[in-house]
Amino acid sequence: MRARDAGRRWTREERMDSDAVAHCGSHRCAAERRGFRRELNSWRHRLVHCVGFESILEGLYGPRLRRHLSLFEDCEPEELTDWSMDEKCSFCNLQREAVSDCIPSLDSSQSTPTEELSSQGQSNTEKIECEAENYLNALFRKKGALFDMATKKKQRKTEDENREFKVEWTETFAFIQNLNGLPTCLICQEKLAHNKKSNLERHFTTKHVSFSTKYPVGDARKKAVEELQKSQEKSSSVFNYWMQSSNNVNIASFVVSQEIAKRGKPYTDGEYIKSCFINASEELFRDFKNKADILNKITELPLSAKTVKDRTVQMSSHITNQQVEDLKLVSALSIAVDESCDINDTAQISLCVRFISSTGPKEELLGLLPLRGQTRGEDIANAVIECIEKHHIPLDKIVSISTDGSKSMTSVRNGFVAIVKEKINHDILTYHCIIHQEALCVQTFPEEICKVMELVIKIINSIIAKALNHRQFKEFLVEMESEYADLLLHNKVRWLSRGNVLKHFASLLTEIKAFLLEKGVHYPELTNDQWIQKFYFMVDVTSHLNQLNRKLQGKGNTVFSMLEEVISFENKLSLFAEDFERETLIHFPSLLKHRQENNSDIDICYFKTTLLNMREAFLNRFQELRSSKATLAFVKKPLSATVTELNFSPFNIDIGNFEMQLLDLKNRELWSSKFERLCADIEILEKNKCDLISQHKWSSLEDLEKEDMLIFNTWNSIPDSYNQLKKLAFAVLSLFGSTYLCEQSFSSMNLMKTKLRGCLIDKNLESCLKLKTTTYKPDLTKLSKEMQGHCSH
């Protein structure tokens, strides 16, 4: 600014004013000029990095004041002796009226007595400096608002200017546009913050002078920029390939970790699988040209124990998020709760939920909750409620609770169910697990028959307990070409154990007698006809009970179907009693065979009474299910439903709209025919089940379509105008009939957390169980992208 002013000619008036200032003879002006120049230098250093002091003065008073101030640089003040004003001095009269109201001290007549006393002890120089400081302070106070307005006016966001990168800048300044739309230098890869031509030009001319000189504007620079662009694209493609490659390695790591967790294997199996993979690939890809690349990929696969553990936890967390998202959308859900201990005697609470999602019925393990102290109903309730609230799932959505029927669960005052009911603002259905109740009914066997089972267990233990006897017995069975190669040990926890043990013992009874005789061990009961009759009776009855138990197990069973199976078995018990009364023994093949071979006199009355007592036990149980039979049947037979027989209290149903919609459904052939087809489909499904059961192909039952899925598809095809009917149907379809899923999770837990893996912490155990039991699939691609890729370590 100073150079520009010096380069032009002054006007006559400006030259006369400057001469007057330079030749002012006032000592006061000379002293003030010196003080003002000193203070000016001080303020210049303070403001040089903001907007510049000279620019401030120029903005306030124009270029004339700055030209005057430039004259003070070479002035040396004389000793201050005269304080009078010189009317001819421009500095004396400089904008005095503009700041006189802010600097009362400039007018000596307005100074206070205190100021006069204090000024007497000061030197002339200090007074001058103080006067200059007051002047500047007043100046900035007077014009502060102008500075703020000017500054704010100049500040602006470049984003609001909608600047765009121009193609011609690539050839001119060697810049390209990155993915974010900002310029990136092809030479040094530096990224600029804004698409401003001046920024690009300054960067190019200051940092790449040699490039600008070597490749002048024209064809030479154009070719050079094209080469730089090719190099940039090549490096970018290599980076993208590396990123994709790293992503693929991470996905593969997730897949292997998921399989390890599903099969309940330890985390350390990851390195074992990797080693097997590498060794197998050496032979499998021997003739491949890219064998080295394949092996390198496998080597980079991260499968350390810590990596597998982290992957398992991540997938489990992702599945939990999916579960919670679906649970927040449903209007009704049911929970099943059971308790068991792991290998370290830590009480584990299995919390399972059943609900209807947009894709169909879901039965999921929501959490495995450890209890370190007591397992009272209060402790269980606190753990379950905390888990549900942690996921922000409203408790009022719960319409049903199923438990194993233990005292801590069903106690009237302090039981788990009672405590949870207090937290819910509506009535809920509570069910005692059907399978547990069936097992309790079996315990009605008379004491004599129970002693038969005790002796069987005792004989089996005497053979298997000693290693030498066990080896010799198995060799004996091989020589005799027996149906089974060994005996089974009894396990009270397993529902089917008793029936299977008796079946094997009955098949090998002749071999067992011979082996014990050879060893000199004598059990007189084995030759007692009454004991043998009770034994074969128990074999046949437990066989029928096991068939019922298998039908009640598994996923996809509706509560109504399970209740139908129980009622059907009750009627079968009446049929069995009639079979004894007729003395035909058609349904007791083992006992019938014994009578035919030994011409035994069967105690018909005793066995008939036993069967009737068992039937009575079945009739006295399942009362909570029997009372809701009409409501449970609604999902399969809505056309025969009567509103007065249905229980609406747990489901928040508008009864008025429900009645109207039900009447309309019954009279609309288009929709009512769907439920007729549903019954036909269920009939076909049941026929296929019976065929497989008769062939003892129990594992093949898992391949059949689930009954609840057939029902869901039918109701889901009904329009939303029947929303109250669908709401009740989906709520009933979400009910738990048993705690089978909880028991299944405990079986998996015992397989995972063994003595060798006793240090498995609760969080990791829950993650493994969730991956093993869930029907959700984690989004491995999303999980892989959320993490940073790395090679194996």
C-alpha positions in Angstrom: 0.0 0.0 0.0 2.8 2.3 0.9 4.7 1.5 -2.3 1.6 2.1 -4.4 1.0 5.6 -2.8 4.6 6.5 -3.2 4.6 5.6 -6.9 1.9 8.1 -7.8 2.0 11.9 -7.8 0.5 13.9 -5.0 -2.0 16.6 -5.6 -1.2 20.2 -4.8 -3.5 20.2 -1.7 -2.0 17.0 -0.4 1.6 18.3 -0.8 0.7 21.5 1.0 -0.9 19.5 3.9 2.2 17.3 4.3 4.5 20.3 4.3 2.5 21.9 7.0 2.8 18.8 9.1 6.5 18.4 8.5 7.3 22.0 9.4 4.9 22.3 12.4 6.9 24.1 15.1 4.8 23.0 18.0 6.8 21.0 20.6 3.6 19.3 21.6 3.0 18.0 18.1 6.6 16.7 17.9 6.2 14.9 21.2 2.9 13.4 20.3 4.2 12.3 16.9 7.0 10.4 18.6 4.6 8.8 21.1 2.0 8.0 18.5 4.7 6.4 16.2 5.9 4.3 19.1 2.4 3.2 20.0 1.6 2.6 16.3 4.6 0.2 16.0 3.3 -1.7 19.1 -0.2 -2.0 17.7 1.2 -3.0 14.3 2.9 -6.0 15.8 -0.3 -7.0 17.7 -2.6 -6.8 14.7 -0.4 -7.7 11.8 -1.7 -11.3 11.8 -5.3 -10.3 11.9 -6.3 -7.6 9.4 -3.4 -5.2 9.5 -3.3 -1.9 11.4 -2.7 0.1 8.3 -5.8 -1.3 6.6 -7.8 -0.5 9.7 -6.8 3.2 9.6 -7.3 3.3 5.9 -10.7 1.9 6.3 -11.6 4.4 9.0 -10.1 7.7 7.6 -9.1 6.9 4.1 -5.6 7.0 2.5 -4.9 10.6 3.5 -4.2 9.7 7.2 -1.8 6.9 6.2 0.2 9.3 4.1 0.4 11.7 7.0 1.6 8.9 9.4 4.3 7.8 7.0 5.9 11.2 7.5 6.5 10.5 11.2 9.0 7.7 10.7 12.0 10.0 10.4 10.9 12.6 12.8 12.8 13.1 16.1 10.8 15.0 18.7 12.2 17.9 20.6 11.9 18.5 24.3 8.4 19.2 25.2 8.0 22.7 26.5 4.9 24.0 24.8 1.5 22.4 25.2 -0.4 24.8 23.1 -2.1 23.8 19.9 -1.0 24.9 16.5 -4.0 25.5 14.3 -2.0 25.0 11.2 -0.9 21.4 12.2 -2.9 18.7 10.6 -2.1 16.2 13.4 -3.3 18.6 16.1 -6.6 18.9 14.4 -6.8 15.3 13.2 -10.4 14.0 13.8 -10.3 15.5 17.3 -14.0 16.1 17.3 -14.7 12.5 16.4 -13.1 11.1 19.6 -13.4 14.0 22.0 -16.5 12.4 23.6 -14.4 9.2 24.3 -11.2 11.0 25.5 -12.1 13.7 28.0 -8.5 13.9 29.1 -7.5 15.6 25.8 -9.2 18.7 27.0 -7.3 20.0 29.9 -10.3 22.0 31.2 -12.2 18.7 31.7 -9.6 16.9 33.7 -10.6 15.9 37.3 -8.6 16.9 40.3 -7.5 13.4 40.9 -6.1 13.1 37.3 -4.3 16.4 37.8 -2.6 15.2 41.0 -1.6 11.9 39.5 -0.3 13.6 36.4 2.1 15.8 38.3 4.3 12.9 39.3 4.7 11.6 35.8 7.3 12.6 33.3 6.5 14.2 30.0 7.3 11.1 28.0 5.0 8.9 30.1 2.2 11.4 29.7 2.7 11.4 26.0 2.6 7.6 25.8 -0.5 7.5 28.1 -2.2 10.1 25.9 -1.5 8.1 22.7 -2.8 4.9 24.3 -6.0 6.6 25.4 -6.4 7.9 21.9 -6.1 4.5 20.3 -8.3 2.9 22.8 -11.0 5.5 22.2 -10.5 5.1 18.5 -11.1 1.3 18.6 -14.0 1.6 21.0 -15.6 4.1 18.7 -15.1 2.1 15.5 -15.3 -1.4 17.0 -18.7 -2.1 15.5 -17.5 -1.1 12.1 -14.6 -3.6 12.4 -16.9 -6.4 13.3 -19.3 -5.7 10.5 -16.5 -5.4 8.0 -14.9 -8.7 9.2 -18.2 -10.6 9.3 -19.1 -9.3 5.9 -15.8 -10.6 4.4 -16.1 -14.1 6.1 -18.0 -16.6 4.0 -18.2 -20.3 3.5 -16.8 -21.5 0.3 -19.3 -24.4 0.3 -22.0 -21.8 -0.3 -20.3 -20.6 -3.4 -20.9 -24.0 -5.2 -17.5 -24.0 -6.7 -16.8 -26.8 -9.2 -13.6 -28.3 -10.5 -12.9 -27.3 -14.1 -11.5 -29.8 -16.5 -9.0 -27.4 -18.0 -7.2 -27.1 -14.6 -5.9 -30.7 -15.1 -3.7 -29.7 -18.0 -2.9 -26.2 -16.8 -2.0 -27.0 -13.1 -1.7 -30.9 -13.0 -4.7 -31.3 -10.7 -7.6 -33.9 -10.8 -10.8 -34.2 -8.9 -10.9 -36.8 -6.1 -13.9 -38.8 -4.9 -14.9 -36.0 -2.6 -15.0 -33.5 -5.4 -11.8 -31.6 -4.2 -8.6 -30.9 -6.2 -5.7 -33.3 -5.8 -2.2 -32.6 -7.2 -1.0 -35.3 -9.6 2.7 -34.4 -8.8 2.8 -34.4 -5.0 -0.6 -35.9 -4.2 -1.5 -33.0 -2.0 -5.2 -32.3 -1.5 -6.5 -28.7 -1.5 -9.5 -27.7 0.6 -11.4 -25.7 -2.1 -12.0 -25.6 -5.8 -10.4 -22.1 -6.3 -8.3 -21.4 -9.4 -6.0 -19.1 -7.4 -5.2 -21.8 -4.9 -4.3 -24.3 -7.6 -2.3 -21.7 -9.4 -0.4 -20.7 -6.3 0.3 -24.3 -5.4 1.6 -25.1 -8.9 3.8 -22.0 -9.3 5.4 -22.2 -5.9 5.9 -25.9 -5.3 6.4 -27.3 -8.9 8.5 -24.6 -10.6 10.8 -27.2 -12.2 7.8 -29.1 -13.6 6.4 -25.8 -15.0 9.7 -25.0 -16.6 10.4 -28.5 -17.9 6.9 -28.9 -19.4 5.6 -25.5 -20.7 1.9 -25.0 -21.5 1.0 -26.9 -24.7 1.6 -30.5 -25.9 4.5 -31.2 -23.7 2.6 -30.4 -20.5 -0.5 -32.2 -21.8 1.5 -35.5 -22.4 3.2 -35.1 -19.0 -0.1 -34.7 -17.2 -1.5 -37.7 -19.1 1.4 -39.9 -17.9 0.8 -38.7 -14.3 -2.9 -39.6 -14.7 -2.1 -43.1 -15.9 0.2 -43.6 -13.0 -2.4 -42.3 -10.6 -5.1 -44.7 -12.0 -2.7 -47.6 -11.7 -1.8 -47.0 -8.1 -5.5 -46.4 -7.3 -6.5 -49.8 -8.9 -3.8 -51.5 -6.9 -5.1 -50.0 -3.7 -8.7 -50.9 -4.6 -7.5 -54.5 -5.4 -5.7 -54.6 -2.0 -8.8 -53.4 -0.2 -11.0 -55.9 -1.9 -8.5 -58.6 -1.3 -8.3 -57.7 2.4 -12.1 -57.6 2.6 -12.3 -61.1 1.1 -9.8 -62.4 3.6 -11.8 -61.0 6.5 -15.1 -62.5 5.1 -13.3 -65.9 4.9 -12.2 -65.5 8.5 -15.7 -64.8 9.6 -17.0 -67.9 7.8 -14.6 -70.2 9.4 -15.2 -68.6 12.9 -18.9 -69.1 12.4 -18.5 -72.8 11.6 -16.3 -73.3 14.6 -18.9 -71.7 16.9 -21.8 -73.6 15.3 -20.1 -76.9 16.0 -19.1 -76.0 19.6 -15.4 -76.3 18.9 -12.7 -74.4 20.7 -11.3 -71.2 19.3 -7.8 -72.8 18.9 -9.2 -75.0 16.1 -8.9 -72.0 13.8 -5.1 -72.5 13.5 -5.7 -76.2 13.1 -8.2 -75.6 10.2 -5.8 -73.2 8.6 -2.9 -75.7 8.8 -5.1 -78.4 7.2 -6.2 -76.0 4.5 -2.6 -75.1 3.6 -1.4 -78.7 3.5 -4.4 -79.8 1.5 -4.0 -76.9 -0.9 -0.4 -78.0 -1.6 -1.8 -81.1 -3.3 -5.2 -79.8 -4.4 -3.8 -76.9 -6.5 -0.5 -78.6 -7.5 -1.3 -78.1 -11.3 -2.6 -74.5 -10.9 -0.4 -71.8 -12.3 -1.4 -69.4 -9.6 -0.7 -71.9 -6.8 1.6 -69.5 -5.0 -1.1 -66.8 -4.9 -3.6 -69.2 -3.6 -1.3 -70.4 -0.8 -0.4 -66.8 0.0 -4.1 -66.0 0.4 -4.6 -68.9 2.7 -1.5 -67.9 4.7 -2.9 -64.4 5.2 -6.1 -65.8 6.6 -6.4 -64.5 10.2 -7.5 -67.5 12.4 -5.7 -67.2 15.7 -7.7 -68.0 18.8 -8.2 -64.4 19.7 -9.3 -63.5 16.1 -11.9 -66.4 16.1 -13.1 -65.2 19.5 -13.5 -61.6 18.3 -15.2 -62.7 15.1 -17.7 -64.8 17.2 -18.5 -61.9 19.5 -19.0 -59.5 16.6 -21.3 -61.9 14.7 -23.3 -62.6 17.9 -23.7 -58.9 18.5 -24.9 -58.4 15.0 -27.5 -61.2 15.4 -28.7 -59.7 18.7 -29.2 -56.4 16.9 -31.3 -58.1 14.2 -33.3 -59.9 16.9 -34.0 -56.7 18.8 -35.0 -54.8 15.6 -37.6 -57.4 14.9 -38.8 -57.6 18.5 -39.4 -53.9 18.5 -41.7 -54.2 15.5 -43.9 -57.1 16.8 -47.1 -56.5 18.8 -46.8 -59.7 20.9 -44.0 -62.1 22.0 -43.6 -65.0 24.4 -40.7 -66.0 26.6 -39.4 -69.3 27.9 -37.1 -69.4 30.9 -35.2 -72.2 32.4 -32.2 -72.6 34.7 -29.2 -75.0 34.8 -25.6 -75.1 35.9 -22.5 -75.2 33.7 -19.3 -77.2 34.4 -18.1 -74.5 36.9 -21.4 -74.7 38.8 -22.4 -71.2 37.6 -26.2 -70.9 37.4 -27.1 -70.0 33.8 -30.6 -68.7 32.9 -31.6 -69.4 29.3 -34.0 -66.7 28.0 -35.7 -67.6 24.8 -38.2 -65.6 22.8 -40.8 -66.6 20.3 -42.4 -64.0 18.0 -43.8 -63.5 14.5 -41.5 -61.5 12.2 -42.1 -60.4 8.7 -40.6 -63.6 7.4 -42.4 -66.0 9.7 -42.3 -67.5 13.3 -39.0 -67.1 15.1 -37.7 -69.0 18.2 -34.5 -67.3 19.3 -32.1 -67.4 22.3 -32.1 -63.8 23.4 -29.6 -64.2 26.2 -27.7 -66.6 28.5 -27.7 -64.9 31.9 -25.3 -66.0 34.6 -26.3 -65.8 38.3 -23.3 -65.7 40.7 -25.3 -66.0 43.9 -28.7 -67.5 44.7 -31.2 -68.7 42.1 -34.4 -67.4 43.8 -37.3 -66.3 41.8 -36.4 -62.7 42.5 -32.9 -63.2 41.2 -34.1 -64.8 38.0 -36.7 -62.1 37.5 -34.2 -59.3 38.0 -31.8 -60.9 35.5 -34.5 -61.4 32.8 -36.1 -58.0 33.2 -32.7 -56.3 33.1 -31.8 -58.2 29.9 -35.1 -57.2 28.2 -34.9 -53.6 29.3 -31.3 -53.4 28.2 -32.5 -54.0 24.6 -35.3 -51.4 25.1 -38.0 -54.1 24.5 -41.3 -53.1 26.2 -42.4 -55.6 28.8 -46.0 -55.0 27.9 -45.4 -56.9 24.6 -45.1 -60.2 26.6 -48.3 -62.2 26.3 -47.1 -65.6 27.6 -44.4 -67.2 29.9 -43.3 -70.8 29.8 -41.2 -72.3 32.6 -40.1 -75.7 33.8 -42.5 -75.5 36.8 -40.0 -75.4 39.5 -40.8 -73.6 42.8 -38.5 -70.6 42.1 -40.4 -70.1 38.8 -44.0 -70.7 39.9 -44.2 -69.6 43.6 -47.3 -67.6 44.2 -45.6 -64.7 45.9 -41.8 -64.7 45.2 -41.8 -66.8 42.0 -40.3 -65.5 38.8 -43.7 -65.5 37.0 -45.4 -63.6 39.8 -42.7 -60.9 39.9 -42.8 -60.5 36.1 -46.6 -60.3 36.1 -46.4 -57.3 38.4 -44.3 -55.4 35.9 -46.8 -56.0 33.0 -49.9 -54.0 32.7 -52.2 -56.7 31.3 -53.0 -60.4 31.9 -50.6 -62.9 30.5 -50.8 -66.7 29.9 -48.4 -68.8 32.0 -47.6 -72.4 30.9 -45.8 -75.2 32.6 -43.7 -76.9 29.9 -45.7 -79.7 28.3 -42.7 -82.0 28.1 -41.9 -81.6 31.7 -45.5 -82.4 32.6 -45.4 -85.5 30.5 -42.2 -86.6 32.3 -44.0 -86.0 35.7 -47.0 -88.2 34.5 -44.6 -91.0 33.9 -43.6 -91.0 37.5 -47.0 -92.5 38.4 -45.6 -96.1 37.9 -46.2 -98.3 40.9 -43.3 -98.9 43.3 -42.8 -102.5 42.1 -42.3 -101.3 38.5 -39.9 -98.6 39.7 -37.8 -101.3 41.5 -37.6 -103.1 38.2 -35.9 -100.1 36.6 -33.6 -99.8 39.6 -32.4 -103.4 39.2 -31.9 -102.9 35.5 -29.6 -99.9 36.2 -27.7 -101.9 38.8 -27.0 -104.8 36.4 -25.9 -102.4 33.7 -23.5 -100.6 36.0 -22.0 -103.9 37.3 -21.1 -104.8 33.7 -19.9 -101.5 32.4 -18.2 -100.2 35.6 -15.3 -102.6 35.4 -13.2 -102.2 32.3 -12.4 -106.0 32.0 -16.0 -107.0 32.3 -17.0 -104.4 29.8 -14.5 -105.5 27.2 -15.4 -109.2 27.7 -19.1 -108.4 27.5 -18.7 -106.5 24.2 -16.6 -109.4 22.7 -19.3 -111.8 23.9 -22.0 -109.8 22.0 -19.9 -109.9 18.9 -19.6 -113.6 19.1 -23.3 -114.0 19.7 -24.1 -111.6 16.7 -26.4 -109.6 18.9 -28.6 -106.8 17.7 -26.7 -104.2 19.7 -23.0 -104.0 20.4 -23.3 -102.6 23.9 -25.6 -101.5 26.7 -26.6 -97.9 27.4 -26.1 -96.0 30.7 -29.1 -94.4 32.2 -29.3 -90.6 32.5 -32.1 -89.1 34.5 -31.8 -85.8 32.8 -32.5 -87.1 29.3 -36.1 -87.6 28.5 -35.7 -90.6 26.2 -33.0 -92.3 28.3 -35.1 -94.7 30.3 -37.0 -96.0 27.2 -33.8 -96.5 25.2 -32.0 -98.2 28.1 -34.9 -100.7 28.6 -35.1 -101.4 24.9 -31.4 -102.3 24.7 -31.6 -104.4 27.9 -34.7 -106.3 26.7 -33.0 -107.1 23.3 -29.9 -108.4 25.1 -31.6 -110.1 28.0 -30.6 -113.6 26.9 -26.9 -112.6 26.4 -26.9 -110.8 29.8 -28.1 -113.9 31.6 -25.5 -116.0 29.9 -22.7 -113.6 30.7 -23.6 -113.2 34.3 -23.9 -117.0 34.7 -20.4 -117.3 33.3 -19.1 -114.7 35.8 -20.9 -116.5 38.6 -23.2 -113.5 39.3 -26.8 -114.5 40.1 -29.8 -112.2 40.1 -32.9 -114.3 41.0 -35.2 -111.6 39.5 -34.1 -112.4 36.0 -35.7 -115.8 36.3 -38.8 -114.6 38.1 -41.8 -114.6 35.8 -43.6 -111.7 37.6 -40.5 -109.6 37.5 -40.1 -110.4 33.8 -43.7 -109.4 33.1 -43.3 -106.0 34.8 -40.0 -105.5 32.9 -41.6 -106.2 29.5 -44.6 -104.0 30.4 -42.3 -101.2 31.2 -40.4 -101.6 28.0 -43.6 -101.3 25.9 -45.0 -98.4 27.9 -41.8 -96.4 27.7 -41.7 -97.0 24.0 -45.0 -95.3 23.6 -44.0 -92.5 25.9 -40.8 -91.9 23.9 -42.9 -91.6 20.7 -45.0 -88.9 22.4 -41.9 -87.2 23.7 -40.3 -87.0 20.3 -43.5 -85.5 18.8 -43.4 -82.8 21.5 -39.8 -81.9 20.9 -38.4 -79.8 18.1 -39.1 -76.3 16.7 -42.1 -75.2 14.8 -44.7 -77.0 16.9 -47.8 -74.9 17.8 -49.2 -75.1 21.3 -52.5 -76.4 19.9 -50.7 -79.3 18.1 -48.8 -80.2 21.2 -52.0 -80.2 23.2 -53.6 -82.4 20.6 -50.8 -84.9 20.9 -51.2 -85.0 24.7 -55.0 -85.5 24.5 -54.5 -88.2 21.8 -52.1 -90.0 24.2 -54.7 -89.8 27.0 -57.1 -91.6 24.7 -54.4 -94.1 23.8 -54.0 -95.0 27.4 -57.7 -95.9 27.5 -57.2 -98.0 24.5 -54.2 -99.7 26.1 -56.4 -100.5 29.2 -59.0 -102.0 26.9 -56.3 -104.0 25.2 -55.4 -105.6 28.5 -59.1 -106.1 29.3 -59.5 -108.1 26.1 -56.2 -109.8 26.8 -55.1 -109.3 23.2 -51.9 -107.3 24.1 -51.8 -105.9 20.5 -50.0 -102.7 21.7 -47.6 -104.5 24.0 -45.4 -106.7 21.6 -42.7 -107.5 24.1 -45.1 -108.7 26.8 -47.1 -110.6 24.2 -44.0 -112.3 23.0 -43.0 -113.3 26.5 -46.5 -114.8 27.1 -46.4 -116.8 23.9 -42.9 -118.1 24.5 -43.4 -119.0 28.2 -47.1 -119.5 28.3 -47.2 -117.0 31.2 -50.4 -115.9 33.1 -50.4 -112.1 32.7 -51.7 -110.1 35.7 -54.3 -108.2 33.6 -55.9 -106.2 36.4 -52.5 -105.0 37.8 -51.4 -103.6 34.4 -54.8 -102.2 33.5 -54.9 -100.3 36.8 -51.4 -98.9 36.2 -52.5 -97.6 32.8 -55.6 -96.0 34.2 -53.7 -94.3 37.0 -51.3 -92.8 34.4 -54.2 -91.6 32.3 -55.7 -89.9 35.4 -52.4 -88.2 36.0 -52.5 -86.8 32.4 -56.1 -85.6 32.9 -55.1 -83.8 36.1 -52.3 -81.9 34.3 -52.2 -79.5 31.3 -55.2 -77.6 32.8 -53.9 -74.1 31.7 -53.7 -75.4 28.2 -57.1 -77.1 28.2 -58.8 -73.9 29.4 -57.3 -72.0 26.4 -58.0 -74.8 23.9 -60.6 -72.7 21.8 -58.1 -69.8 21.7 -55.2 -72.0 20.7 -57.3 -73.6 18.0 -58.2 -70.3 16.4 -55.0 -70.2 14.3 -55.9 -73.4 12.5 -59.7 -73.3 12.6 -60.9 -69.7 12.6 -64.1 -70.6 10.7 -65.4 -72.7 13.6 -64.4 -70.2 16.3 -67.0 -68.6 18.7 -66.2 -65.2 20.1 -67.5 -66.0 23.5 -65.1 -68.9 23.9 -62.0 -66.9 23.0 -59.7 -65.3 25.6 -58.8 -61.7 24.5 -57.4 -60.3 27.7 -53.6 -60.8 27.0 -53.7 -59.6 23.4 -55.3 -56.1 23.4 -58.0 -57.0 20.8 -60.8 -54.7 19.8 -63.7 -57.2 20.3 -66.2 -55.2 18.3 -64.1 -55.0 15.2 -63.0 -58.6 15.7 -66.6 -59.9 15.6 -67.3 -57.9 12.4 -64.2 -59.1 10.7 -64.7 -62.8 11.8 -68.3 -62.7 10.4 -67.0 -61.2 7.2 -64.3 -63.9 6.9 -66.7 -66.7 7.4 -68.9 -65.4 4.6 -66.2 -64.7 2.1 -65.4 -67.8 0.0 -62.2 -66.2 -1.3 -60.7 -66.1 2.2 -62.4 -69.0 3.9 -61.2 -71.4 1.3 -57.6 -70.6 2.3 -58.1 -72.3 5.6 -59.7 -75.3 4.0 -56.5 -75.6 2.0 -54.5 -75.1 5.1 -56.2 -78.1 6.7 -55.4 -80.2 3.7 -51.7 -79.1 3.8 -51.5 -80.0 7.5 -53.0 -83.4 6.8 -50.3 -84.1 4.2 -47.6 -82.9 6.6 -48.9 -85.2 9.4 -49.1 -88.2 7.0 -45.4 -87.7 6.1 -44.5 -87.4 9.8 -46.3 -90.7 10.6 -44.5 -92.4 7.7 -41.1 -91.3 9.0 -41.9 -92.2 12.6 -43.0 -95.7 11.6 -39.7 -96.1 9.9 -37.9 -94.6 12.9 -36.4 -91.9 10.7 -36.5 -89.3 13.4 -33.8 -87.1 12.0 -35.7 -86.8 8.7 -38.5 -85.0 10.5 -36.2 -81.9 10.5 -36.4 -81.7 6.7 -40.2 -81.4 6.6 -41.9 -78.0 6.4 -42.9 -76.7 9.8 -46.5 -76.5 10.7 -46.3 -73.0 12.1 -44.8 -71.8 8.8 -47.8 -73.2 6.9 -50.2 -71.4 9.3 -48.2 -68.2 9.0 -48.2 -68.2 5.2 -52.0 -68.7 5.2 -52.7 -65.8 7.6 -50.1 -63.6 6.0 -52.0 -63.9 2.7 -55.1 -62.4 4.3 -55.5 -58.7 3.7 -54.9 -56.2 6.5 -58.6 -55.3 6.6 -58.8 -58.3 8.9 -56.2 -56.8 11.2 -57.8 -57.8 14.5 -58.1 -61.5 13.3 -54.4 -61.5 12.2 -53.3 -59.8 15.4 -54.9 -62.6 17.5 -53.7 -65.3 15.2 -50.0 -64.1 15.2 -50.2 -63.6 19.0 -51.4 -67.2 19.5 -48.9 -68.5 17.0 -46.1 -66.9 19.1 -46.9 -68.8 22.2 -44.3 -71.2 23.7 -45.7 -74.7 24.6 -42.5 -76.0 26.1 -39.0 -75.0 27.2 -37.5 -77.3 24.6 -35.3 -74.5 23.2 -33.9 -73.7 26.7 -33.1 -77.4 27.2 -31.5 -77.6 23.8 -29.3 -74.5 24.7 -28.2 -76.2 27.9 -27.2 -79.4 26.0 -25.1 -77.3 23.6 -23.7 -75.4 26.6 -22.5 -78.6 28.2 -20.8 -79.6 24.9 -19.1 -76.3 24.6 -18.0 -75.6 28.2 -16.3 -78.8 29.2 -13.5 -79.4 31.7 -11.0 -78.4 29.0 -12.8 -75.1 28.3 -13.8 -74.3 31.9 -12.2 -70.9 31.5 -14.7 -69.9 28.8 -16.2 -66.6 30.1 -19.9 -66.0 30.1 -19.9 -63.5 27.3 -18.1 -65.8 24.9 -20.2 -68.7 25.9 -23.4 -66.7 25.1 -21.9 -65.7 21.7 -21.2 -69.3 20.7 -24.6 -70.5 21.8 -26.4 -67.8 19.9 -24.5 -68.6 16.7 -25.3 -72.3 17.2 -29.0 -71.9 17.9 -30.1 -68.9 15.8 -31.9 -68.9 12.5 -30.5 -65.4 11.7 -27.6 -65.0 9.4 -24.9 -62.3 10.2 -24.1 -59.9 7.4 -20.5 -60.9 6.9 -19.8 -58.3 4.2 -21.0 -55.5 6.4 -19.0 -56.7 9.4 -15.9 -57.1 7.2 -16.2 -53.5 5.9 -16.5 -52.1 9.4 -13.1 -53.4 10.4 -9.6 -52.8 9.2 -8.1 -55.6 7.2 -4.8 -57.2 8.4 -2.8 -60.2 7.5 -2.4 -63.2 9.8 -0.1 -62.8 12.7 
